[in-house]
Amino acid sequence: MIEVLNVSKKYGNFLALQDVTFTINNGELVGYVGLNGAGKTTTIEIIAGVSFPSSGDVIIDGHSITKEKKEASKRVSWVPELPIFEQDAKALDYFIYLAGYYGIEKEEAKKKAEELFSSFGLLGREKDKLKNYSQGMKKRFVLAVSLLSDPNNFIFDEVLNGLDPQGIMFFRDLAIKLKREKKAILFSSHILSEVESIADRVIFIHKGKIIRQMAMDEIRKFFSSNTFRVTLGRVDNNVIKIAEKYGNPTLQGNTIVIENFNGNITGLSSDLSEYNIIEMSRLEGNLEEVFFKLIGDQK
């Protein structure tokens, strides 16, 4: 379990994070989204123990990152956006070397390597130098390393960057597997469709502040109650005027999208009947729509 408690971070006069608070429960997979520079990486580095908060604290499985850094840090596995390797090392040798930090004997490390390299599509490339790995292979390698110590908590920073479709599938399957094992998982990504496909909940950060936390069910319902869509066989200059009686319409091709719809479907269908109504439906929100709506509300 990860608890971020009123965390702020200053760099000189620049306030990168302001009173950031959230919790990642065991068995929960949470997306962390925001524009570039919003504070995602800063938050994740503080949770990982590689950066220190100016104020506030992070509690990992009951251990304070500010007071018990060693105990807290060993309970979380961190995959940075740009992992740093000993580039001239062979993948298997480096994996075994890193395993030593967790007290794993060489033979046990070899067994883990065989299992994990196979799972992440790296089997047969164990003796390659890491500098000869593609960006996607390096990311898969560090994902394999993240499982070495079997911690209870995982934080992934833009882990999908540089991954090909197969690599994205590997991460998706891994994240779901970890969730089933009751791990606490936080991951940031700008690929919102992937966040939407696996997250239980999404935390939105903007300019260093948490602006909203929403369960995926809430996100899907965000627009559904008051946004309505009508697709017509033909349109003219009058359709928007007609639709204005029912809310705030915009025309997208042959489709009218009405925000703040007043719910009068019968009246709307009657007024637009001469335009050959093809489809009428309430809209379900998706993560991208909600994200830009929330960001827009902050301006």
N, C-alpha and C positions, 0 to 999 in steps of 0.2 A: 504494500500500500504506500502510495506517495502522497504526502500532504505538503502543498506549497502555501505558506502562511504569510500574507502581507509582505511579499518580497519586493523590494525596490533595489535598483542598481543605477548608480551614477558614474559617468566617466567625465571627470572634471565638472563642468556646469551642465553637461547633457544628462538628462534623466531618461535612461533607456527603458527602465521598468518602473512602474508605479503601483505599489500595493497589489501585486498579483497574488491572487488566492484561488486555489482549486484543489480538488482531491481526485486521485485515480485509485479506484477500489480494486481489490483482487478480483480477477475474472472479468475485468473491464478493458475495452479497447477504445481509446479516446484519440480523436484527431485534434490537432492544434494548427489552426489556420490563421493567416494574416498576410498582408502585403509584405514585400521585401523591406527589411528594416523595422518591422513592427515589434520585434523583441522575442521572436520564437527561439532563435539559437541562443540568445543570452539566457533565457529561462532554462533551456535544456542544459546548458553548460553549468549553471548553478546547481541544478538537480544532480548532475554528474559529479559535482565536487571539484571541477576544474576552474571554476570562477566563484568568487565569494560575494554574497549579497551585501549591499550597503546597509540594508536593514531587513528585518524579517528572517524567516528560517524555512528550511525544508526538512520534513520528518519522513524518514524512509524506514518502514517497518518498526516504528517506535524510536528510531535513532536520529538525533539532530545532526544535520550536515555542518552546522557551525560549532557544535560542541563535541561531537563524536564523529568527526569526518571519516576516519578509517572504518569504523563499524558501519556507518551509513553508506559509504561509497561502495563497499564490497557487496552490498545487497542490491545493487543496480547495475545493469549492463547498458553501456552507452555506445551507440553507433553514430559517429559524427558524419556530417555531409561530405567532408573531404578527409577521409582517414589517411594517416601518415604511416608509411611502411619503411622497413629496411629494404630498399628496392633491389639490392643485389642478392638478397636471401632467396633461397628456394622456398616455395610455398609450404611444403611439408615441414621442412626444417624450422621455419619461422613459427608455424603452428605449434610444433612441439616445444619450442623455446617459450612461447607465450603461455602454454599450458603449465610450464614450470612455475610461473608466478602464482598459480592457483594450487600448487602442491600436487599436481598430477604427474605421476611417473611416466617415463618415456613410452613404455609398452601400452599403457592405458591411453596415452595421448595418441598413439598410432591407431588404436582401435576407434577412438573418437573421430580422428581425421578421416579414416576410411568411410565411416558412417556419414559424417557431415559433408565431406567432399562429394560423396555420391548424391546426397540429398540436394545439394546446391549446384549440381551439374559441373563439378570440377574434377571428377574422377578421370584419371589419365593425364592430368596437368599438374600433379603434385610436385614433380621435380622441376617444373618451370620456375624461372626466377620471377619474382613479383613484378619487376619492371617490364616483363614481357606479357603480363596480363592486360587485357583490355580494361577500360574503366568499369564496365559492367561486371567483369570477373573479379576485379578488386573489391567491388561492393559486395558481391556474393561471398568472397573470402572473409571479409570482416563480419558479415552476418553469421557465418559459421563460427568464427572466433567468439562472437557474442554469446554463444550457447555453451562455451567451455565450462563455466563455473556454475551453471544452472541456477542463476539468481531468481528471486521472486519478482523482480521489477525490470522493465525494459524501456529505454527511451531511444527513439530513432529520429534523427534529424535529417529531413529531406532525403530519406533513404532510397527513394525511387529515382532520384536523379542519376542518370547514366545507365540505368537498367533497360535492357531490351524487354520486349513483351514476355519472354520466358522468365527473365529475372523478376519482373513485376509479379508474375504468377507465383514464383517461388516465395516472394515476400508475403503475398496475400495468404498463401497456404500456411506459411510460418506464423504469421500474426494470429490467424484463426486457431492454429494448434496451441499456441501459447495461451490464448484466451481460455481454451477448453481446459488447460492445465491450471487455471485459476491464477495466472500471472497478471500483474498490473502493467498495462502497456500504454505509453504515450508516444504518438508519432506525428511529426509535422510533415506536410507535403503541400506543394502548389498544384498537384494533380488532384483536383477536387473530386473528380469522378471516382477515383480510387478510395479516397477518404470516405465518400458516401457509400461505397460498396461494402466496406467492412467495419466502419466505426459504429459503436453503440451511442456515442455522444461526441459532440464537437465543441471545442472551446475556441472562441473568436477573440483575437488580440489585435488591437489597432493603436499605433503610436504609444506602445508600452503599457496600455491598459487593457484589462479583460472587459470586453463590451457585452458579451453574451455567452452563455453556456446552454446548449440545446441538445436534447435527445434526438436521434434520427427520426423517430416518429413525430416529434414536434416540428422538425424541419419540413417533413413531407406535408404536414398540415398547415404550414405557415401561410401559404397563399390560398389554400383550398376553400376556406370559408367565405372569402370575399373577392375572389378573382374568377372571372368567367370568360370562356372562349367560345366564339361563334365563327365557324367557317362557312362562307357563302359561295354560291355558284357564280355570282357577279357582284361587283361593287360600283358605287358612284359617289359623287360628292355628298350625298345626303345620308349615307349610312352612319357616319360619325355623329351627325346631328341627332339622328334617331336614337343611337346608343347612349348619347349624353343624358337621356332621361333616366338611365338605369345605373349610372356610375361614371367613372373616368375612363373613357375608351381611348385606345390607340389602334391604328390600322397597320397590320403586318401582312402585306400581300392581300390575299382575300380573307384574312382572318382578323376579326375584331377581338382584342383582349380588353376586358372591362375590369379595372380595379375598383374596389369599394362597391362591388355589385350589390344592388338593393334586394336581390332575391326574387324579383318578379320575372320568373322564366316565362310564364304564360304571356305576359304583356310583350316581352322582348320578342318571342317567337312570332307573335301575331304581327307586330310592327315590321318585322324583317321578312315575313313570309314571301313577299314578292321577289326577294333576292335569291330564292332557291337555297334554303338552309341545308347545308351538307352535314354539319356536325355541331352539336352544342355540348359543352362539358365544363365542369369546374376544374381548375388547375390544381395539381399537387405541386407544392414547392420542391425544388431540388437545391442541393447545397450551394451551387454557383449563384442561383438567383437570391437565395437568402444572404449569402456572403456579401454580394454587391449592394443589396438593400441595406444591410446593417452598416456597411462602410459608408454608404451614401448618407445615412442618417447622422453620421458623426461630423459631417461637413458643416 
